[in-house]
Amino acid sequence: MTHSEIFEIFDANNQLIGQAPRDQVHAEGLFHRSVHVLLFNSQNEILLQRRAANKDICPNLWDLSAAEHLKPGETTHQAALRGLEEELGIPQDAAPTLTLTRAFRLQRLDDPALGIRDYEFVETYTTTWDGPLIMDTVEIADMSFWSKEKLQTTMQKEPGLFTPWFQNEMAFLFT
């Protein structure tokens, strides 16, 4: 992730209108696209990653298995496969089948203290994987599989340990 990344930007109806640098997109609240991946093992535990301390948004919080902003011209499926490879070391040519579980919807995160207005059209994929994982230590501080019970208990007791977008996915997943 670099702050000079270029994102496609969209209107409020998720229609492409141009491109802008990442910093501008997040400073001005321009609509852009991202993808979430929830990876489960065969015991139905979900892989969580703890964001690195150097992340500009929600450092050190537990988060989705993988997440990516889309590169210009990239589909969410392509970005999901890229995220699995870059963040978790799962080669794209050996990646598990991804199932689209939530179509595009708008998620907003406003953090005035950081000057961030993150307005994303997001799609979510789920998959199952029991193979090896290689953590991207630049992006990720830790990762582990969590049971549904452990996750729900921890989220009830300490919701501040998790990113807002992860909490949104869990509210959808556990309803």
C-alpha positions as CSV (number, residue, x, y, z in Angstrom):
1,M,0.0,0.0,0.0
2,T,1.3,3.4,-1.0
3,H,-0.3,6.8,-0.5
4,S,0.3,7.6,-4.2
5,E,-2.0,4.7,-5.3
6,I,-4.6,5.7,-7.9
7,F,-8.2,4.7,-7.2
8,E,-11.2,4.8,-9.6
9,I,-13.8,7.1,-8.2
10,F,-17.6,6.7,-8.5
11,D,-20.8,8.7,-8.1
12,A,-23.4,7.9,-5.5
13,N,-24.9,5.4,-7.8
14,N,-21.6,3.4,-8.1
15,Q,-21.0,4.6,-11.7
16,L,-17.4,5.3,-12.7
17,I,-16.6,9.0,-13.0
18,G,-12.8,9.2,-13.0
19,Q,-9.7,8.5,-11.0
20,A,-7.9,10.2,-8.1
21,P,-4.9,9.6,-5.7
22,R,-5.6,7.6,-2.6
23,D,-4.9,10.5,-0.2
24,Q,-7.4,12.8,-2.0
25,V,-10.0,10.0,-2.1
26,H,-9.8,9.6,1.7
27,A,-9.5,13.3,2.5
28,E,-12.5,14.4,0.4
29,G,-14.8,11.4,0.9
30,L,-14.8,10.4,-2.8
31,F,-16.6,7.1,-3.5
32,H,-14.3,4.2,-4.4
33,R,-14.4,0.4,-4.4
34,S,-13.0,-2.3,-2.2
35,V,-13.4,-5.9,-1.5
36,H,-13.6,-8.0,1.7
37,V,-12.6,-11.6,2.0
38,L,-13.7,-13.8,4.9
39,L,-11.6,-17.0,5.0
40,F,-12.7,-20.0,7.0
41,N,-11.0,-23.2,7.8
42,S,-12.7,-26.7,7.6
43,Q,-13.6,-26.3,11.3
44,N,-15.6,-23.2,10.4
45,E,-13.3,-20.9,12.2
46,I,-12.7,-17.5,10.6
47,L,-9.2,-16.1,10.0
48,L,-8.7,-12.6,11.5
49,Q,-5.7,-10.4,10.9
50,R,-4.6,-7.7,13.3
51,R,-3.7,-4.6,11.3
52,A,-0.1,-3.3,11.6
53,A,0.6,-0.4,13.8
54,N,1.7,1.8,10.8
55,K,-1.8,1.6,9.1
56,D,-3.4,5.1,8.7
57,I,-6.9,3.8,9.4
58,C,-7.6,1.5,12.5
59,P,-4.0,0.5,13.3
60,N,-3.7,-2.6,15.6
61,L,-7.3,-3.6,15.4
62,W,-8.6,-7.0,14.4
63,D,-9.9,-7.1,10.9
64,L,-11.1,-9.1,8.0
65,S,-9.1,-12.1,6.6
66,A,-8.1,-9.9,3.7
67,A,-9.3,-6.6,2.2
68,E,-8.2,-4.6,-0.8
69,H,-8.9,-1.3,-2.6
70,L,-9.4,-2.0,-6.3
71,K,-6.8,-1.0,-8.8
72,P,-8.1,0.8,-11.9
73,G,-9.8,-1.7,-14.2
74,E,-9.8,-4.5,-11.6
75,T,-12.9,-6.5,-10.6
76,T,-13.6,-7.3,-7.0
77,H,-12.9,-11.0,-7.7
78,Q,-9.5,-10.1,-9.1
79,A,-8.8,-7.8,-6.1
80,A,-9.9,-10.6,-3.7
81,L,-7.5,-13.1,-5.3
82,R,-4.7,-10.4,-5.2
83,G,-5.4,-9.8,-1.5
84,L,-5.3,-13.5,-0.6
85,E,-1.9,-13.7,-2.3
86,E,-0.4,-10.4,-1.1
87,E,-1.6,-10.5,2.5
88,L,-1.8,-14.3,3.2
89,G,0.5,-15.9,0.7
90,I,-2.1,-17.9,-1.1
91,P,-1.0,-18.1,-4.7
92,Q,-3.7,-17.1,-7.2
93,D,-3.2,-20.2,-9.3
94,A,-3.9,-22.3,-6.2
95,A,-6.5,-20.1,-4.6
96,P,-9.8,-21.6,-3.3
97,T,-13.1,-20.8,-4.9
98,L,-14.5,-17.5,-3.8
99,T,-18.2,-17.1,-3.2
100,L,-19.8,-13.7,-3.5
101,T,-21.8,-13.4,-0.3
102,R,-22.6,-9.6,-0.2
103,A,-23.1,-7.5,-3.3
104,F,-22.0,-3.8,-3.6
105,R,-23.1,-1.6,-0.7
106,L,-21.8,1.7,0.6
107,Q,-19.8,1.7,3.8
108,R,-18.7,5.0,5.4
109,L,-16.0,5.6,8.0
110,D,-15.4,9.2,9.1
111,D,-12.4,9.9,11.3
112,P,-12.1,13.7,11.7
113,A,-9.1,13.4,13.9
114,L,-7.2,11.8,11.1
115,G,-8.9,13.8,8.3
116,I,-10.2,10.6,6.8
117,R,-13.6,10.2,5.0
118,D,-13.5,6.6,3.7
119,Y,-16.6,6.0,1.5
120,E,-16.4,2.6,-0.2
121,F,-18.6,0.5,-2.4
122,V,-17.7,-2.9,-1.0
123,E,-18.4,-6.5,-2.1
124,T,-17.7,-9.5,0.2
125,Y,-16.4,-13.0,-0.7
126,T,-16.1,-16.0,1.5
127,T,-14.0,-19.1,1.0
128,T,-12.5,-22.1,2.8
129,W,-8.8,-22.8,3.1
130,D,-6.8,-25.2,5.2
131,G,-3.5,-24.7,3.4
132,P,-0.4,-22.8,4.5
133,L,-0.6,-19.1,5.2
134,I,2.3,-16.6,4.9
135,M,1.5,-13.3,6.7
136,D,2.5,-10.0,5.1
137,T,4.4,-8.5,8.0
138,V,4.2,-5.0,6.6
139,E,0.4,-4.9,6.5
140,I,-0.4,-7.4,9.3
141,A,0.8,-7.6,13.0
142,D,-0.8,-10.9,13.8
143,M,-3.3,-13.4,12.5
144,S,-5.3,-16.3,13.9
145,F,-8.4,-18.4,13.4
146,W,-11.3,-17.6,15.8
147,S,-14.3,-19.8,16.6
148,K,-17.7,-18.2,16.2
149,E,-18.2,-18.4,20.0
150,K,-14.8,-16.8,20.8
151,L,-15.5,-14.1,18.3
152,Q,-19.0,-13.3,19.5
153,T,-17.9,-13.2,23.2
154,T,-14.9,-11.0,22.5
155,M,-16.9,-8.6,20.3
156,Q,-19.5,-8.2,23.1
157,K,-16.9,-7.6,25.8
158,E,-14.4,-5.5,23.8
159,P,-15.9,-4.2,20.5
160,G,-13.2,-1.6,20.3
161,L,-10.7,-4.4,19.4
162,F,-12.2,-4.7,15.9
163,T,-12.5,-2.5,12.9
164,P,-15.9,-1.0,12.1
165,W,-16.1,-2.7,8.7
166,F,-15.3,-6.1,10.4
167,Q,-18.1,-5.4,12.9
168,N,-20.4,-4.7,10.0
169,E,-19.6,-8.0,8.3
170,M,-20.0,-10.0,11.5
171,A,-23.4,-8.3,12.2
172,F,-24.5,-9.5,8.7
173,L,-22.9,-13.0,9.1
174,F,-24.3,-13.7,12.5
175,T,-27.9,-12.6,12.0
